[in-house]
């Protein structure tokens, strides 16, 4: 009899636990909801239970009924940015969510350079981190959610973590690239910003992708599926660190990844395109903005080898194929001896400028960095034209920078080749009244191709705009690069 009573009590306790409203960790106090749209709210209660949701910003009440498994989901209308607000959810017993803001929500993903917190890694600082951490309380409308590492062989539908307000403690441990991105958005737009960061150092892009998507792409499937660890195996991070986020309504994505795909750089363009399309399909918006970070210079197999620029080339090829995308250039902020450059504010700011210009209509910002456009031959010189520069006048904003502290800058970092395909260090000069660059080398009287900063660590590359945006590494040829120039990738 005693055993029966104990079992009955246990059953009642279980039923009571099931009957109570439960919410995913993403739906909680301090969160930011995407403004001026319909956002998803979801959770669980007892099966076939009526649930009401009331939002304080418009005093609207929504009603739904849980399914046979106790799950429920609704879309609620949001208004213009503001707060703090409350959300009351009830199945007869109320759950109140407090300190809710309406604003802009962005998802920050990638490997270690996205993961690197404002407080830095051990022996690897973020520039001026103490100052930024100290100032965290000045940005109360920035809210932060870090997704813990959770590799999985099966899709997960919840994650751990919690929304945090901006404070020295929360900012110190949050993604530096993500935080500076959000801070610039908040500074310019003057509205709340919600940031969700999901990242894992050393992860391959395949780990963030649905395996069915990978299998549908024209890539080397054996190489794409050769990962040995959770953060390199296909689909493991997708299941555990992307799927749990897909119900959360967001504006767009920022992405800093690619170093761990140098071994299959030849497939990175297709993988990146497939990844972006997958995310947009998951979130149900084929116009969802996606901004990537150009991989920063680092020595890898050797300063003058070329595994890194080949991935960078693939990054730009992928974004050129996809609308509503962009890349934040980093040619100027690498560190030869540290794979995690300390200049993370520049990265976050440049990502934010892309979003502000493209998605929020803010004019006058230094958005896209100059990329190679075209080339013409003039005698023994090659004259290069570029995208994303002012047209024909050095007096307009975002022209080629030619002077620094009253001294003329001699452009460096160029190589030039003739029909023999042998590259030589080249001299260069800015044609300032045309915003063009002429390149030549006395050893190459009949040049046919140019490369700029097209090595792992282009220490001499110094071409930038008057807005201090660096020029993007490029090559004008499409010649096969010998294996010895790529090096043995580790």
C-alpha positions in Angstrom: 0.0 0.0 0.0 2.8 2.4 0.9 4.4 1.7 -2.4 1.2 2.5 -4.2 0.8 5.8 -2.4 4.4 6.7 -3.2 3.8 6.0 -6.9 0.6 8.0 -6.9 2.4 11.0 -5.3 5.2 10.7 -7.8 2.7 10.6 -10.7 0.9 13.7 -9.4 4.2 15.5 -9.0 5.1 14.5 -12.6 1.7 15.7 -13.9 2.1 19.0 -12.0 5.6 19.5 -13.5 4.2 18.8 -17.0 1.2 21.0 -16.4 3.3 24.1 -15.6 4.3 26.4 -18.4 7.9 25.7 -19.5 9.8 27.9 -21.9 13.0 27.4 -24.0 16.0 29.3 -22.6 15.9 31.8 -25.4 12.4 33.0 -24.3 13.1 34.7 -21.0 13.7 37.8 -19.0 15.9 40.5 -20.5 15.5 39.3 -24.1 15.2 41.5 -27.1 12.4 40.8 -29.7 12.6 41.9 -33.3 10.7 45.1 -33.7 7.9 45.9 -36.1 7.1 42.3 -37.2 5.6 39.1 -35.9 7.9 37.1 -33.7 7.7 33.5 -32.5 7.0 32.5 -28.9 6.8 28.9 -28.0 6.9 26.5 -25.0 5.3 23.5 -23.4 2.5 22.8 -20.9 0.1 19.9 -20.3 -1.4 18.3 -23.5 -4.5 19.9 -24.9 -4.2 22.9 -22.5 -5.4 26.4 -23.3 -2.6 29.0 -23.2 -2.9 32.7 -23.3 -0.1 35.2 -24.0 -0.4 38.9 -23.2 2.1 41.5 -24.4 2.4 44.8 -22.5 3.6 46.9 -25.4 0.3 46.7 -27.2 -2.0 45.0 -24.5 -2.8 42.3 -27.0 -3.8 38.8 -25.9 -3.2 35.7 -28.0 -4.7 32.3 -27.4 -3.6 28.8 -28.4 -3.9 25.2 -27.3 -1.1 22.8 -26.7 -0.8 19.7 -29.0 -0.9 16.1 -27.8 2.7 16.4 -26.7 2.1 19.6 -24.7 3.8 21.9 -27.2 2.5 25.3 -28.2 3.6 28.1 -30.4 2.2 31.5 -31.4 3.2 34.5 -33.4 2.8 37.9 -31.7 3.0 41.3 -33.2 5.7 43.7 -32.1 5.8 47.5 -32.4 8.5 50.1 -32.7 11.6 49.8 -30.6 11.3 50.4 -26.9 10.8 48.9 -23.5 11.1 47.6 -21.0 7.9 45.5 -21.3 6.5 42.3 -19.9 5.0 39.2 -21.4 2.5 37.2 -19.4 1.9 33.5 -20.3 -0.7 31.5 -18.6 -2.3 28.0 -18.7 -4.1 28.9 -15.5 -0.9 29.6 -13.7 1.0 32.7 -14.8 4.5 33.1 -15.9 5.7 36.7 -16.3 8.7 37.6 -18.4 10.3 40.9 -17.4 12.6 43.6 -18.8 11.8 42.7 -22.4 12.9 45.1 -25.1 11.9 45.5 -28.7 14.7 46.3 -31.2 17.0 44.5 -33.6 18.2 40.9 -33.1 21.3 39.5 -34.8 22.9 36.0 -34.6 26.7 35.8 -34.4 28.3 32.5 -35.4 31.7 31.1 -36.3 34.9 29.7 -34.9 37.5 31.1 -32.4 37.8 34.7 -33.8 34.0 35.0 -33.2 34.2 33.2 -29.9 37.1 35.4 -28.6 35.5 37.4 -25.7 35.9 41.1 -25.0 38.1 40.0 -22.1 40.4 38.1 -24.5 41.9 34.6 -24.4 44.8 33.5 -22.1 47.9 35.4 -23.4 45.8 36.8 -26.2 44.2 40.2 -25.4 41.6 42.2 -27.1 42.9 45.8 -27.7 41.6 48.2 -25.0 39.5 45.4 -23.4 39.6 46.9 -19.9 38.1 50.2 -21.2 35.3 48.5 -23.1 34.5 46.2 -20.2 34.4 49.2 -17.8 32.0 51.1 -20.1 29.5 48.2 -20.3 27.0 49.7 -18.0 26.7 52.7 -20.4 24.9 50.4 -23.0 21.9 49.1 -21.1 19.9 48.4 -24.3 22.4 45.8 -25.5 21.3 42.2 -24.4 23.5 39.2 -24.7 22.9 35.4 -25.1 25.7 32.9 -25.4 24.9 29.4 -26.7 27.0 26.9 -24.8 28.9 24.2 -26.7 26.5 21.4 -27.4 27.5 19.0 -30.2 24.8 16.5 -31.0 24.2 13.6 -33.4 20.4 14.4 -33.3 18.6 17.8 -33.6 18.1 19.5 -30.2 15.2 21.9 -29.7 16.5 23.8 -26.7 19.8 25.2 -25.4 21.2 26.3 -22.2 22.3 29.9 -21.4 20.3 33.0 -20.5 19.8 36.5 -21.7 22.0 39.0 -19.9 22.0 42.7 -19.7 25.2 44.6 -20.6 27.5 44.7 -17.6 31.2 44.4 -17.0 30.8 40.7 -16.2 28.6 39.8 -19.1 30.5 41.9 -21.7 33.9 40.5 -20.6 32.8 37.0 -21.5 30.8 37.7 -24.6 32.0 37.5 -28.2 34.1 40.7 -28.9 33.3 40.8 -32.6 29.6 40.3 -31.8 29.6 42.9 -29.0 31.3 45.6 -31.0 29.0 44.9 -33.9 26.0 45.4 -31.6 27.5 48.4 -29.9 27.9 50.2 -33.1 24.3 49.4 -34.2 23.0 50.7 -30.8 25.2 53.8 -31.1 23.9 54.8 -34.5 20.3 53.6 -34.4 19.7 54.4 -30.7 17.5 51.3 -30.3 17.9 48.1 -28.3 20.1 45.4 -29.8 19.8 41.7 -29.0 22.9 39.5 -29.8 22.9 35.7 -29.8 26.3 34.1 -30.2 26.9 30.5 -31.2 30.5 29.5 -31.9 33.2 27.0 -31.4 36.9 27.5 -31.9 38.5 25.4 -34.7 35.1 24.4 -36.1 34.7 23.5 -39.8 31.8 24.9 -41.8 30.5 21.4 -42.4 29.8 21.0 -38.6 27.4 24.0 -38.8 25.4 22.5 -41.7 22.6 20.0 -42.2 24.2 16.9 -43.6 21.5 16.7 -46.3 22.5 20.1 -47.5 26.2 19.1 -47.7 25.3 16.0 -49.6 23.4 18.1 -52.1 26.4 20.3 -53.0 29.0 19.7 -55.7 31.9 19.3 -53.3 34.3 16.5 -52.4 32.0 14.5 -50.1 34.8 12.4 -48.6 36.8 15.4 -47.5 33.6 17.2 -46.3 32.9 14.2 -44.0 36.3 13.4 -42.7 36.0 15.4 -39.5 37.5 13.7 -36.5 36.0 15.8 -33.6 32.6 17.1 -32.8 33.5 20.6 -34.0 34.7 19.3 -37.3 32.2 16.5 -38.0 29.3 17.3 -40.4 26.1 18.3 -38.7 27.2 18.1 -35.1 27.0 21.8 -34.3 24.1 22.3 -36.6 22.1 19.9 -34.5 23.1 21.2 -31.1 23.8 24.9 -31.7 21.8 26.1 -34.8 18.5 24.1 -34.7 17.7 25.3 -31.2 17.8 28.9 -32.4 15.7 28.6 -35.5 12.4 29.6 -33.9 13.8 32.9 -32.6 12.9 35.7 -34.9 16.0 37.7 -36.0 17.1 40.3 -38.4 20.2 38.6 -39.7 23.6 36.9 -39.2 27.2 37.8 -38.8 29.8 35.0 -39.5 33.5 34.7 -38.8 34.8 31.3 -39.9 37.0 29.6 -42.6 40.4 29.1 -41.2 39.5 25.4 -40.4 38.5 24.9 -44.1 41.9 25.7 -45.6 42.3 22.0 -46.4 39.3 22.1 -48.7 39.5 25.7 -49.9 38.5 24.6 -53.4 35.0 23.7 -52.0 34.6 26.6 -49.6 32.6 28.8 -52.0 30.0 26.1 -52.5 29.9 25.3 -48.8 29.5 28.9 -47.9 26.7 29.5 -50.4 24.9 26.3 -49.2 25.3 27.4 -45.6 23.7 30.8 -46.2 20.8 29.4 -48.2 20.2 26.8 -45.5 20.0 29.5 -42.8 17.6 31.5 -44.8 15.4 28.5 -45.4 15.4 27.6 -41.7 14.4 31.1 -40.7 11.9 31.4 -43.7 13.4 34.6 -45.2 15.4 34.5 -48.4 16.4 38.1 -47.9 17.9 37.7 -44.5 21.1 39.7 -44.3 24.4 37.7 -43.9 27.7 39.4 -43.3 31.0 37.5 -43.1 34.4 38.5 -41.9 37.4 38.2 -44.3 39.9 35.9 -42.6 42.7 37.9 -41.0 46.3 37.5 -42.1 48.4 34.9 -40.2 51.4 32.9 -41.1 49.9 29.4 -41.1 52.2 27.2 -43.2 54.4 30.2 -44.0 54.2 33.9 -44.6 54.5 33.7 -48.4 52.4 30.6 -49.0 48.9 31.0 -50.2 46.4 28.7 -48.4 44.7 31.7 -46.7 44.1 33.9 -49.7 42.6 31.0 -51.5 39.9 30.8 -48.8 39.5 34.5 -48.8 39.0 34.4 -52.6 36.3 31.8 -52.0 34.6 33.9 -49.4 34.3 36.8 -51.8 33.1 34.5 -54.6 30.4 33.2 -52.4 29.1 36.6 -51.3 29.2 37.8 -54.9 26.8 35.0 -55.8 24.4 35.7 -52.9 22.2 38.9 -52.5 21.9 40.7 -49.2 25.4 39.8 -48.1 28.8 41.5 -47.5 32.2 41.1 -46.1 34.2 43.1 -43.5 37.8 43.3 -44.8 40.7 42.6 -42.4 43.8 42.8 -44.6 45.2 45.4 -42.2 44.6 43.8 -38.8 46.3 40.4 -38.9 49.0 39.3 -36.4 51.8 37.1 -37.7 52.3 35.2 -34.5 48.8 35.1 -33.1 45.8 33.6 -35.0 43.5 35.8 -32.9 44.2 39.4 -33.7 43.5 41.8 -30.9 41.8 44.5 -33.1 38.3 43.1 -32.7 36.6 46.5 -32.5 37.5 47.2 -36.1 36.0 44.0 -37.1 32.7 44.6 -35.3 32.5 48.2 -36.5 33.1 47.2 -40.1 30.4 44.5 -39.9 28.0 47.0 -38.4 28.7 49.6 -41.1 27.7 47.0 -43.7 24.4 46.4 -41.9 23.7 50.1 -41.2 24.3 51.0 -44.9 22.5 48.1 -46.5 19.7 47.3 -44.0 19.0 50.5 -42.2 19.5 53.1 -44.9 22.3 55.0 -43.1 24.2 57.1 -45.7 27.8 58.3 -45.6 29.3 55.3 -43.8 32.4 53.5 -45.0 30.7 50.2 -45.8 32.2 47.8 -48.4 36.0 47.7 -48.8 37.5 48.1 -52.2 37.7 45.0 -54.4 39.3 44.4 -57.7 37.2 45.5 -60.7 39.2 45.5 -63.9 42.6 45.9 -65.5 44.1 47.6 -68.6 47.5 47.4 -70.1 49.4 50.7 -70.8 52.9 50.1 -72.2 54.8 48.1 -69.6 52.3 48.8 -66.8 49.0 47.4 -65.7 46.4 49.9 -64.5 43.9 48.6 -61.9 40.4 49.8 -61.2 38.4 49.0 -58.1 34.8 48.7 -56.8 33.6 50.7 -53.8 35.6 53.8 -54.4 34.4 57.3 -55.2 34.2 58.1 -58.9 37.2 59.8 -60.3 37.9 62.4 -57.7 40.2 62.1 -54.7 38.3 65.0 -53.1 35.2 62.7 -52.6 34.9 60.5 -49.5 36.4 57.0 -49.7 39.1 57.6 -52.2 42.5 55.9 -52.2 44.6 57.2 -49.3 47.8 58.6 -50.6 49.3 60.6 -47.7 49.9 60.0 -44.0 51.5 62.6 -41.7 52.4 64.7 -44.8 54.3 61.8 -46.4 53.3 60.1 -49.6 52.5 56.4 -49.2 54.1 54.2 -51.8 51.7 51.3 -52.4 53.2 47.9 -51.5 52.2 44.3 -51.5 51.9 43.9 -55.3 53.3 41.1 -57.5 53.3 41.1 -61.3 53.7 38.3 -63.9 54.1 37.9 -67.6 52.9 35.1 -69.9 55.4 32.7 -68.2 53.2 32.9 -65.0 56.2 33.7 -62.8 55.4 36.4 -60.3 57.9 39.1 -59.3 57.7 41.8 -56.6 56.2 44.9 -58.3 56.2 48.7 -57.8 53.0 50.6 -57.7 51.7 54.1 -57.9 48.3 55.7 -57.2 46.8 57.6 -60.1 45.0 59.8 -57.6 42.8 61.8 -60.0 41.3 58.5 -61.3 41.3 56.4 -58.1 43.3 53.8 -59.9 46.6 52.1 -59.3 49.3 51.4 -61.8 51.7 48.4 -61.3 54.9 47.5 -63.0 58.2 45.7 -62.7 61.3 46.2 -64.8 61.9 42.4 -65.0 58.4 41.9 -66.6 58.3 44.1 -69.7 55.1 42.5 -71.0 52.9 42.0 -67.9 49.6 40.1 -68.0 48.6 39.5 -64.4 48.7 41.1 -60.9 48.3 39.9 -57.4 47.9 42.0 -54.3 48.3 40.8 -50.7 47.8 37.2 -52.0 49.9 35.4 -49.4 49.1 34.2 -45.9 50.7 37.2 -44.2 51.1 40.1 -46.6 53.2 42.2 -44.2 53.8 45.0 -46.8 50.3 45.4 -48.1 49.3 49.0 -47.2 46.6 50.1 -49.7 43.6 51.6 -47.9 41.0 54.3 -48.4 40.6 57.7 -46.7 38.1 55.9 -44.5 40.9 53.5 -43.5 39.3 50.5 -45.1 41.9 48.1 -46.4 41.9 46.9 -50.0 40.9 43.2 -50.3 43.5 40.6 -51.4 43.0 39.7 -55.1 44.6 38.2 -58.2 43.7 39.0 -61.8 44.7 35.5 -63.0 42.9 32.1 -62.5 46.0 30.0 -62.9 46.4 26.8 -60.9 48.6 27.5 -57.9 51.3 24.8 -57.4 51.0 22.7 -54.2 54.3 23.9 -53.0 52.9 27.4 -52.9 50.0 26.3 -50.8 52.0 24.3 -48.3 51.1 21.3 -46.2 48.0 22.4 -44.4 47.8 21.3 -40.7 
